[in-house]
Amino acid sequence: GAVVSQHPSRVICKSGTSVKIECRSLDFQATTMFWYRQFPKQSLMLMATSNEGSKATYEQGVEKDKFLINHASLTLSTLTVTSAHPEDSSFYICSAENPFTDTQYFGPGTRLTVL
Amino acid sequence: TQLLEQSPQFLSIQEGENLTVYCNSSSVFSSLQWYRQEPGEGPVLLVTVVTGGEVKKLKRLTFQFGDARKDSSLHITAAQPGDTGLYLCAGAEIQGAQKLVFGQGTRLTINP
């Protein structure tokens, strides 16, 4: 069964609105979760590291005010794309790190389309 | 910044043939993971290799971690159409929050 879930799987929104994506670790408590972005026919690009109870660590070039990350519990991290624009359209994938095996398990992804 | 070069990026072969995908870096990783991704889905973990020189087998798939933990390979024997997909290697950084560095991916097509 799935180890990590994401919701929603697909979302279409108008330009200027904000969209929240949830990532849940189902089988273990995850102190650390990660958010990735994937463009068509490309590999995954790490956006930020989500740390439970503290601020997220963003990769260079990723706007922290645009991509808000909240990791309020050991099983839930959320990514909010604020004031979305068409160029934010992408496939967003989260992962949770199993602290016992140091292995990352990925969610099924969220397809965001901004009109 | 650590980089992972994955090759080939595209591979189309006939059913029954063998193939090898490579991931190379000048950096040392604490572990290396191989994933397979289907269109519209998240990557699914195939294997994690941790020890330099380690070889792991998963049915017709053989994974090897280089002695210096800088490179890895995935070998598929007698490829089948069901093996079609995007294969990704990802190296875990030695220090810090275990961030993964992904290779560019290999899009594999097995023709019947």
HADDOCK unambig.tbl for C-alpha pairs under 7 A between the chains (distance, minus, plus):
assign (segid A and resid 42 and name CA) (segid B and resid 104 and name CA) 6.71 0.50 0.50
assign (segid A and resid 43 and name CA) (segid B and resid 102 and name CA) 6.99 0.50 0.50
assign (segid A and resid 43 and name CA) (segid B and resid 103 and name CA) 6.96 0.50 0.50
assign (segid A and resid 43 and name CA) (segid B and resid 104 and name CA) 5.11 0.50 0.50
assign (segid A and resid 43 and name CA) (segid B and resid 105 and name CA) 5.83 0.50 0.50
assign (segid A and resid 44 and name CA) (segid B and resid 102 and name CA) 6.62 0.50 0.50
assign (segid A and resid 93 and name CA) (segid B and resid 42 and name CA) 6.57 0.50 0.50
assign (segid A and resid 105 and name CA) (segid B and resid 45 and name CA) 6.99 0.50 0.50
assign (segid A and resid 106 and name CA) (segid B and resid 42 and name CA) 5.87 0.50 0.50
assign (segid A and resid 106 and name CA) (segid B and resid 43 and name CA) 6.02 0.50 0.50
assign (segid A and resid 106 and name CA) (segid B and resid 44 and name CA) 6.82 0.50 0.50
assign (segid A and resid 107 and name CA) (segid B and resid 42 and name CA) 5.55 0.50 0.50
assign (segid A and resid 108 and name CA) (segid B and resid 41 and name CA) 4.83 0.50 0.50
assign (segid A and resid 108 and name CA) (segid B and resid 42 and name CA) 4.12 0.50 0.50
assign (segid A and resid 109 and name CA) (segid B and resid 41 and name CA) 5.89 0.50 0.50
assign (segid A and resid 109 and name CA) (segid B and resid 42 and name CA) 5.33 0.50 0.50
